[in-house]
Amino acid sequence: MKATIKQLAQLVGGEIIGDENLVITGVAGIDEAGEGDITFIANPKYTPKLKTTKASAVYVSLAETSQDKTLIRTRNPYLAFAKTVDLFHPQPEVPRKIFETCYISPSAQIGQDVCIYPFVYIGNNTKIGDRVVIYPGVFIGDNVEIGEDSVIHSNVSIREGSILGKRVILHCGVVIGSDGFGFAPDGKIKYKIRQVGYVQIDDDVEIGANTTVDRAAMGKTWIKRGTKIDNLVQVGHNAVIGEDCVISALVGIAGTARIGNNVTVAGQAGISGHIEVGDNVVVYGRAGVVKNVEANQKVAGAPAFSHRDWLRSQLIIQTLPDRLQQLERRVAEMEKITRNP
């Protein structure tokens, strides 16, 4: 694959500084790039690497004016680079066929141009949309719906009644619709509450490897359009996650939590059950959210509170040893004065 700088600028809607006829043959990170590669700088702290990178060209922000290399200036260098990666590394083609060693219930409805690999199980009355790709070892239970152009990677389990929209991507080991964690105490006995709800996953959702989304006790657990979830995330029963959210790895979202649109939850954070997190909230890593968070807030700490106040508290904690020593000296001086007036 080859492309000129002029062609790439047209692809991403960018402005060229330098040689528009320069030929690009690959894409790479700022440190790994070599001759013929194009890379990107989206974070200003990496700007000094313009002088040291061996890349032939760089996507940069509109504010960049360097003349050291051929540049393509764009509003979003990271997005421009992502589109270029797609150009140089398109998705591999899959065979549009159903392999003999899978099992498909006679009552299932299978769309056009699908790819269903060996050792897939598809249950009764399940509907698979057009151009869906299902990799080996996938279990799809009864009464499931999967929208067109979705991709289900190896060893995924989609339990009965789950509904997936269009262009959904589930990575290896994802479990959709396992039982929610619900037990009614009877003395020392924990009586299991049957989980009779379902999971709904809307269009353009992507879920990372080994993430689990529990079915609702009643009603539905709901992940809305465009949300991206990383690996090893737990979503509890009846939780609702809004549109265009980003949930990083090792996050736990308890049952019946309500998360708004465009929320970012960083790694290892926890969201308690029965609370609401408003739109555009940022939850920092390892935060423990135990009460409602209003829209447009940033929270950190456990229990979580204002990120700005959390930063101030961390600064105070770091100075505590010195402050304690100062206090001990002052107490000793006062005791000495008291003993010897």
C-alpha positions in Angstrom: 0.0 0.0 0.0 1.3 3.4 -0.9 -0.3 6.9 -0.8 1.0 10.4 -1.3 0.8 13.2 1.2 -1.7 14.9 -1.0 -4.0 11.8 -1.0 -3.8 11.5 2.8 -4.6 15.2 3.3 -7.7 14.7 1.1 -8.6 11.6 3.1 -8.5 13.5 6.5 -9.3 17.0 5.4 -5.9 18.3 6.4 -3.5 21.1 5.3 -0.1 20.2 4.0 3.2 21.8 5.1 6.0 20.4 2.9 6.1 18.0 0.0 2.6 17.0 -1.2 4.1 14.4 -3.5 6.0 12.5 -0.8 5.1 8.8 -0.9 4.0 7.2 2.4 4.3 3.4 2.7 3.3 2.7 6.3 2.0 3.9 9.6 3.8 3.7 13.0 4.0 5.3 16.4 6.2 8.4 16.9 9.1 6.4 18.4 8.9 3.3 16.1 8.3 5.2 12.8 11.0 5.1 10.1 11.5 6.3 6.6 8.3 6.1 4.5 6.1 6.1 7.6 3.6 8.7 8.8 2.9 9.1 12.5 1.0 11.7 14.6 1.3 14.0 17.6 -1.9 14.7 19.4 -0.5 15.6 22.8 1.6 18.8 23.0 4.1 17.2 25.3 5.3 15.1 22.4 6.0 18.1 20.2 9.8 18.0 20.8 9.8 14.6 19.1 9.1 16.3 15.8 12.8 16.9 15.7 13.8 13.3 16.6 11.3 11.0 14.9 12.5 9.2 11.9 9.0 9.3 10.3 8.7 10.9 6.9 5.6 12.8 7.8 3.5 13.6 10.8 -0.1 14.5 11.5 -0.2 17.5 13.8 -2.7 20.0 15.2 -3.7 23.2 13.4 -1.5 25.2 15.8 1.8 23.5 14.7 4.0 25.6 12.4 7.3 23.6 12.4 9.1 23.3 9.1 11.3 20.3 10.2 9.3 17.7 8.4 6.4 17.3 6.0 3.3 17.8 8.1 -0.5 17.4 7.7 -2.2 19.8 10.0 -5.7 18.7 11.1 -8.2 19.4 13.8 -7.8 15.9 15.2 -4.4 14.3 14.5 -5.4 11.1 16.4 -8.5 10.6 14.3 -6.6 11.4 11.1 -4.0 8.7 12.1 -6.8 6.2 12.9 -8.3 6.7 9.4 -4.9 6.2 7.9 -4.4 3.0 9.8 -7.6 1.7 8.3 -6.4 2.7 4.8 -3.1 0.8 5.2 -4.5 -2.1 7.2 -8.0 -2.9 6.0 -10.0 -5.5 7.8 -9.2 -9.0 6.4 -11.9 -10.6 4.3 -13.8 -13.5 5.8 -15.5 -16.4 3.9 -19.2 -15.7 3.5 -20.4 -19.2 4.4 -21.7 -21.4 7.1 -19.3 -24.1 8.1 -20.7 -27.6 8.5 -19.5 -28.3 12.1 -21.7 -25.5 13.6 -25.2 -26.2 15.0 -28.0 -23.9 14.0 -31.5 -24.5 15.2 -34.0 -25.1 12.4 -36.1 -22.3 13.9 -33.3 -19.7 13.7 -33.4 -17.0 11.0 -30.0 -16.4 9.4 -29.4 -13.3 7.2 -27.5 -12.9 3.9 -23.7 -13.1 3.5 -23.0 -14.2 7.0 -19.9 -16.0 8.2 -20.5 -18.7 10.8 -17.3 -20.6 11.7 -17.1 -24.1 13.1 -18.3 -25.1 16.6 -20.8 -22.3 16.9 -24.1 -23.0 18.6 -27.2 -21.0 17.6 -30.4 -21.6 19.6 -34.1 -21.7 18.8 -35.9 -18.7 17.3 -32.7 -16.6 17.2 -32.3 -14.0 14.5 -28.9 -13.3 12.9 -28.7 -10.2 10.6 -27.0 -9.8 7.3 -23.2 -9.9 7.1 -22.8 -10.9 10.7 -19.5 -12.7 11.5 -19.4 -15.3 14.2 -16.1 -16.9 15.1 -15.5 -20.4 16.5 -16.7 -21.5 19.8 -19.5 -19.0 20.2 -22.7 -19.9 22.1 -25.9 -18.0 21.2 -29.0 -19.0 23.2 -32.6 -19.0 22.3 -34.5 -15.9 21.2 -31.4 -13.8 20.7 -31.3 -11.0 18.1 -28.0 -9.8 16.5 -28.2 -6.9 14.1 -26.5 -6.6 10.7 -22.7 -6.2 10.3 -22.0 -7.3 13.9 -18.8 -9.3 14.8 -18.8 -11.9 17.5 -15.3 -13.1 18.3 -14.3 -16.5 19.6 -15.7 -18.0 22.8 -18.4 -15.4 23.4 -21.6 -16.5 25.2 -24.8 -14.6 24.4 -27.5 -15.9 26.7 -31.2 -16.3 25.9 -33.3 -13.3 25.1 -30.4 -10.9 24.5 -30.8 -8.2 21.9 -27.8 -6.7 20.0 -28.1 -3.9 17.5 -26.2 -3.2 14.3 -22.4 -3.1 14.0 -21.9 -4.4 17.6 -18.4 -5.9 18.3 -17.9 -8.4 21.1 -14.3 -9.5 21.7 -13.1 -12.9 22.9 -14.7 -14.3 26.1 -17.4 -11.7 26.5 -20.5 -13.0 28.4 -23.8 -11.3 27.7 -26.9 -12.1 29.7 -25.5 -14.3 32.5 -27.6 -14.3 35.7 -27.6 -11.1 37.7 -26.3 -11.4 41.3 -29.6 -11.6 43.3 -30.4 -13.6 46.4 -33.1 -13.3 49.0 -31.8 -14.0 52.6 -33.7 -16.6 54.6 -31.8 -16.8 57.8 -28.4 -18.3 56.8 -29.8 -19.5 53.5 -29.5 -17.3 50.4 -32.5 -18.0 48.1 -31.7 -17.4 44.5 -33.9 -14.8 42.7 -34.5 -16.0 39.2 -33.2 -13.4 36.7 -36.0 -13.2 34.1 -35.0 -10.0 32.3 -32.7 -9.5 29.4 -29.8 -7.5 28.0 -30.1 -4.9 25.3 -27.0 -3.6 23.5 -27.6 -0.8 21.0 -25.9 0.0 17.6 -22.2 0.6 17.4 -21.3 -0.7 20.9 -17.9 -2.4 21.3 -17.2 -4.6 24.3 -13.7 -5.8 25.2 -12.4 -9.3 26.0 -13.7 -11.1 29.1 -16.2 -8.4 30.0 -19.5 -9.5 31.5 -23.0 -7.9 31.2 -25.6 -9.5 33.5 -29.2 -9.9 32.5 -31.8 -7.9 34.4 -33.7 -9.4 37.3 -36.8 -8.0 35.5 -36.8 -5.5 32.6 -33.4 -5.0 31.0 -29.8 -4.2 31.4 -29.1 -1.6 28.7 -26.0 -0.4 27.0 -26.8 2.5 24.7 -25.6 3.5 21.2 -21.9 4.1 20.6 -20.5 3.2 24.0 -17.1 1.5 24.1 -16.2 -0.9 27.0 -12.7 -2.2 27.7 -11.6 -5.6 28.8 -12.5 -7.2 32.2 -15.5 -4.9 33.0 -18.4 -6.1 35.1 -21.9 -4.6 34.4 -24.5 -5.6 36.9 -28.1 -6.4 36.5 -30.5 -3.6 35.4 -27.7 -1.1 35.0 -28.1 1.5 32.3 -25.1 2.9 30.5 -25.8 5.9 28.2 -24.7 6.8 24.7 -21.0 7.4 23.7 -19.6 6.4 27.0 -16.0 5.1 27.5 -15.5 2.5 30.2 -11.9 1.4 30.9 -10.6 -1.9 32.0 -11.4 -3.4 35.5 -14.3 -1.1 36.1 -17.2 -2.5 38.2 -20.7 -1.1 37.7 -23.2 -2.4 40.2 -26.8 -3.4 39.6 -29.3 -0.7 38.8 -26.7 2.1 38.4 -27.7 4.7 35.9 -24.9 6.3 33.9 -25.6 9.2 31.5 -24.3 10.0 28.0 -20.7 10.7 27.1 -19.4 9.6 30.5 -15.8 8.5 30.9 -14.9 5.9 33.7 -11.2 5.3 34.1 -9.6 2.0 35.1 -10.4 0.2 38.3 -13.2 2.6 39.3 -16.3 1.3 40.9 -19.9 2.6 40.6 -22.3 1.6 43.4 -25.7 0.3 42.7 -28.9 2.4 42.8 -27.1 5.7 42.0 -27.2 8.1 39.0 -24.2 9.6 37.2 -25.0 12.5 35.0 -24.0 13.3 31.4 -20.4 14.2 30.6 -19.0 13.1 33.9 -15.4 12.0 34.2 -14.6 9.3 36.9 -10.9 9.0 37.5 -9.1 5.8 38.0 -9.7 3.8 41.2 -12.5 6.1 42.3 -15.4 4.7 44.3 -18.6 6.4 43.3 -21.1 5.8 46.1 -23.6 8.7 45.6 -25.2 10.6 42.7 -22.9 12.7 40.6 -24.4 15.7 38.8 -23.7 16.3 35.1 -20.4 17.8 33.8 -18.5 16.9 37.0 -15.0 15.3 37.5 -14.7 13.0 40.5 -11.8 11.1 42.1 -11.0 9.2 45.3 -12.8 6.6 47.4 -15.4 7.7 48.2 -15.4 9.9 45.2 -15.6 13.7 45.4 -14.6 16.7 43.4 -11.4 16.0 41.4 -10.1 19.5 42.2 -10.6 19.0 45.9 -9.1 15.5 45.6 -5.9 17.0 44.1 -5.6 19.5 47.0 -6.1 16.7 49.5 -3.4 14.7 47.9 -1.0 17.6 48.2 -1.8 18.0 51.9 -1.3 14.2 52.5 2.2 14.4 50.9 3.2 17.3 53.3 1.8 15.6 56.4 5.2 14.0 57.5 6.9 17.4 57.5 4.0 19.1 59.2 4.0 16.4 61.9 7.7 16.9 62.5 7.2 20.6 62.8 4.3 20.1 65.2 6.3 17.7 67.4 9.2 20.2 67.6 6.8 23.0 68.7 5.1 20.7 71.3 8.6 19.8 72.7 9.5 23.5 72.8 6.3 24.4 74.7 6.7 21.5 77.1 10.3 22.7 77.8 9.0 26.3 78.5 6.2 24.9 80.7 8.7 22.9 82.8 11.1 25.8 83.1 9.1 29.0 83.3 
